Amino acid sequence: MRLTSSRAAAFGALFLFGAAVSGVAIGFVGLEWFLTPLDFTRPHSIDFYASWHARLMVVTWSILLPAGILAARFFKIVPGQDWPCVKDNPTWWKLHLWCQWSGAVIALAAVALIFPHVWRTSSTAAIHRWLGWSVLILLGMQVAGGMLRGSKGGPTKPADDGSWFGDHYNMTPRRVVFEYMHKSTGYATLLMSWAATCFGLWEVNAPRWMGLVLSIWWLAFIVTFLWLQHHGRARDTYEAIWGPDPIHPGNNVRPIGWGIVRATQRDDAEECSSRHRL
């Protein structure tokens, strides 16, 4: 199976569409509408620490972590990669790891920045705090789970005794629990972070343009996610690393997670073998 990049222009078109919609909206309702707070009955109120807390959290939860999710779910096999002849491309893993660790560090910095300074007492602020702390706890669980996921194994990273045994290669209970927890918790954490962002925007009575820009950005993420899912890009991690041959034990068990795609094992294996014989 060979993936091409012929559809990559769709991503650029999506962002251009968003920019065009924003331009038309500004021309239709006027710039003043966008600069008006969400609740026009009260002023936009935010101090230095809260403003930088918000900026850092937006970078973490609306840019870095969603990008890490897209990389991990849809780019285990990248466009142009001659899979299954070329397997275990680490690009997705490096990007996922970089996005998640960078996001975690920035999120902690954002909390440290605001913690001594702002404790608003409104009900909206209380919900924002509850969601925020819950999201941070889940983020910590994600980091800890990743560090405890077990060994890889397989022909490319054998055990110390020379065998191919590994938690991932053999899909041990430890690995199975990790995959169920890591995937489900990751999506739940992202959705909760967006809810926390909404309550934060309302608490400080942010200008309307902020809510609009974030909404367009989140919509672009959702559309991109659904587009990639529809086109079968959510490939099984196990198969992307070791190929579709049923000799590998993980190919004989059900893939973990909803919407995960596996190739027709025999056809892909024979296709790779035939190309090598040419």
C-alpha positions in Angstrom: 0.0 0.0 0.0 1.4 3.4 -1.1 0.0 6.6 0.3 0.3 9.8 -1.8 0.1 13.5 -0.9 -2.3 14.5 -3.7 -4.9 15.6 -1.2 -2.6 17.7 1.0 -3.9 20.9 -0.7 -7.2 20.3 1.1 -5.6 21.5 4.4 -4.5 24.7 2.9 -7.9 25.3 1.3 -9.5 24.8 4.7 -7.5 27.5 6.3 -8.0 29.9 3.4 -11.7 29.2 3.7 -11.6 30.1 7.4 -9.7 33.4 6.6 -12.2 34.3 3.9 -15.2 33.7 6.2 -13.5 35.9 8.8 -13.0 38.6 6.3 -16.5 38.5 5.1 -17.8 38.5 8.6 -15.8 41.6 9.5 -17.1 43.4 6.5 -20.7 42.5 7.2 -21.0 43.3 10.9 -18.2 45.8 11.4 -14.9 45.7 13.3 -16.5 47.1 16.4 -18.7 44.0 16.9 -15.6 41.8 17.1 -14.0 44.1 19.7 -17.0 44.1 21.9 -16.9 41.8 25.0 -18.9 38.6 24.9 -21.2 40.1 27.6 -21.7 43.8 26.6 -23.2 44.6 30.0 -19.9 44.3 31.8 -16.3 45.3 30.9 -13.5 43.1 29.7 -11.4 42.6 32.8 -8.1 40.7 32.9 -4.7 41.4 34.6 -1.2 40.7 33.4 -0.9 37.2 35.0 -4.3 36.0 33.8 -3.6 37.2 30.3 -0.4 35.3 30.0 -1.9 32.3 31.7 -4.6 32.3 29.0 -2.2 32.7 26.1 0.0 29.8 27.3 -3.0 27.5 27.9 -4.3 28.3 24.4 -1.0 27.3 22.9 -1.0 24.1 24.9 -4.6 22.9 24.6 -5.6 24.4 21.2 -2.4 24.0 19.2 0.3 21.6 20.7 -1.8 18.8 22.1 -4.3 18.6 19.3 -1.4 18.5 16.8 0.1 15.6 18.9 -3.2 13.8 18.7 -3.5 14.2 14.9 0.1 13.0 14.5 -0.4 9.9 16.6 -3.7 8.9 15.1 -3.3 9.7 11.4 0.4 9.8 10.5 1.8 6.5 11.7 2.1 5.9 7.9 3.0 9.1 6.2 2.1 10.1 2.7 4.6 8.7 0.2 5.9 6.0 2.6 6.2 2.7 0.8 4.4 0.7 3.4 4.6 -2.3 4.2 8.0 -2.4 2.6 9.0 0.5 4.7 7.8 0.1 8.3 8.2 1.8 11.7 8.5 5.4 10.5 9.2 7.3 13.7 8.1 10.7 12.4 4.7 10.5 14.1 6.1 9.3 17.4 8.7 12.2 17.6 6.1 14.8 16.8 3.6 13.3 19.2 6.2 13.2 22.0 7.5 16.7 21.3 3.9 18.2 21.3 2.8 16.4 24.4 6.0 17.2 26.5 6.1 20.8 25.3 2.4 21.2 26.1 2.8 19.7 29.5 5.7 22.1 30.4 3.9 25.1 29.1 0.7 24.2 31.0 2.7 23.9 34.2 4.2 27.3 33.5 0.8 28.8 33.0 -0.5 27.4 36.3 2.6 28.6 38.1 2.2 32.1 36.6 -1.4 32.6 37.8 -1.6 30.5 41.0 -0.4 33.1 43.5 -2.3 36.0 41.9 -5.8 35.3 40.8 -8.6 33.6 42.8 -11.9 34.9 41.4 -15.0 33.9 43.4 -17.7 33.8 40.7 -19.4 30.6 39.8 -17.9 30.7 36.3 -14.4 31.0 37.8 -15.1 28.1 40.1 -16.1 25.9 37.2 -13.1 27.0 35.2 -10.8 26.1 38.2 -12.5 22.7 38.6 -12.1 21.9 34.9 -8.5 23.2 34.9 -7.3 21.1 37.8 -9.1 18.1 36.4 -7.4 18.6 33.0 -4.0 18.9 34.7 -4.5 15.7 36.7 -5.5 13.9 33.5 -2.5 15.3 31.8 -0.3 14.0 34.6 -1.9 10.6 34.2 -1.1 10.7 30.5 2.5 11.5 31.1 2.8 8.8 33.8 1.1 6.2 31.7 3.4 6.9 28.8 6.4 6.3 31.0 4.9 3.1 32.4 3.7 1.7 29.0 6.3 -1.1 29.0 8.9 -2.4 26.5 8.6 -2.4 22.8 10.2 -5.7 21.7 9.9 -7.1 18.2 12.6 -7.7 15.6 13.8 -4.0 15.6 14.1 -3.8 19.4 14.7 -7.2 20.9 14.9 -7.9 24.6 18.2 -8.2 26.5 18.1 -12.0 26.0 17.8 -11.6 22.3 14.2 -12.7 22.1 11.5 -10.6 20.4 9.4 -10.4 23.5 8.1 -7.0 24.5 5.0 -5.5 26.1 4.0 -3.9 22.8 5.1 -6.7 20.4 3.3 -9.3 22.5 0.4 -7.1 23.5 0.7 -8.0 27.1 -2.1 -6.9 29.6 0.2 -4.1 30.6 0.2 -2.7 27.1 -3.5 -3.3 26.5 -4.4 -1.4 29.6 -2.1 1.4 28.6 -3.6 1.7 25.1 -7.2 1.8 26.4 -6.4 4.3 29.1 -4.1 6.5 27.0 -6.4 6.9 24.1 -9.7 7.4 25.9 -8.2 9.7 28.5 -6.5 11.8 25.8 -9.7 12.6 24.0 -11.6 13.3 27.2 -8.8 15.6 28.4 -8.9 17.6 25.2 -12.6 18.1 25.3 -12.5 19.2 29.0 -9.7 21.6 28.2 -11.9 23.3 25.5 -14.7 23.6 28.0 -12.3 25.2 30.5 -11.3 27.6 27.8 -14.9 28.6 27.2 -15.5 29.3 30.9 -12.2 31.2 31.1 -13.2 33.4 28.2 -16.6 34.2 29.7 -15.1 34.9 33.2 -12.8 37.6 31.8 -15.4 38.7 29.3 -13.1 38.3 26.4 -13.7 40.2 23.1 -15.9 38.4 20.7 -13.1 38.0 18.2 -11.2 35.7 20.6 -14.1 33.3 20.9 -14.7 33.4 17.1 -11.1 32.7 16.3 -10.9 29.8 18.7 -14.2 28.4 17.5 -13.0 28.5 13.9 -9.7 26.9 14.9 -11.5 24.1 16.8 -13.8 23.6 13.9 -10.8 23.3 11.6 -9.4 20.6 13.9 -12.6 18.7 14.0 -13.1 18.9 10.2 -9.5 17.8 9.6 -9.9 14.9 12.1 -13.1 13.7 10.4 -11.6 14.1 6.9 -8.5 12.0 7.8 -10.7 9.5 9.6 -13.0 9.2 6.5 -10.0 8.5 4.3 -8.7 5.7 6.3 -5.7 7.3 7.9 -6.3 6.0 11.4 -3.9 3.1 11.0 -3.2 0.5 13.6 0.0 1.3 15.5 1.0 -2.3 15.7 0.6 -2.8 12.0 2.4 0.4 11.1 5.4 -0.7 13.1 5.7 -4.4 12.2 3.6 -4.8 9.1 0.5 -6.9 8.4 2.1 -10.4 8.6 0.1 -12.6 10.9 3.3 -14.1 12.2 3.4 -11.1 14.6 1.2 -11.8 17.6 -0.5 -8.4 17.8 -1.9 -8.8 14.3 -4.0 -11.7 15.5 -5.9 -9.6 18.2 -8.5 -6.9 17.7 -7.0 -3.4 17.3 -7.6 -1.1 20.3 -9.6 2.0 19.8 -12.6 3.1 17.7 -12.2 3.5 13.9 -8.8 2.0 13.7 -8.0 0.7 10.2 -6.0 -2.4 9.3 -4.9 -3.5 5.8 -5.8 -6.7 4.1 -2.9 -8.6 5.5 -2.3 -11.1 2.7 -2.7 -8.6 -0.1 -0.3 -6.1 1.3 2.3 -8.7 2.2 2.2 -10.1 -1.3 2.4 -6.7 -2.8 5.6 -5.8 -0.9 7.2 -9.2 -1.8 6.3 -8.8 -5.5 7.9 -5.4 -5.7 11.1 -6.6 -4.1 11.3 -9.4 -6.7 11.1 -6.9 -9.6 
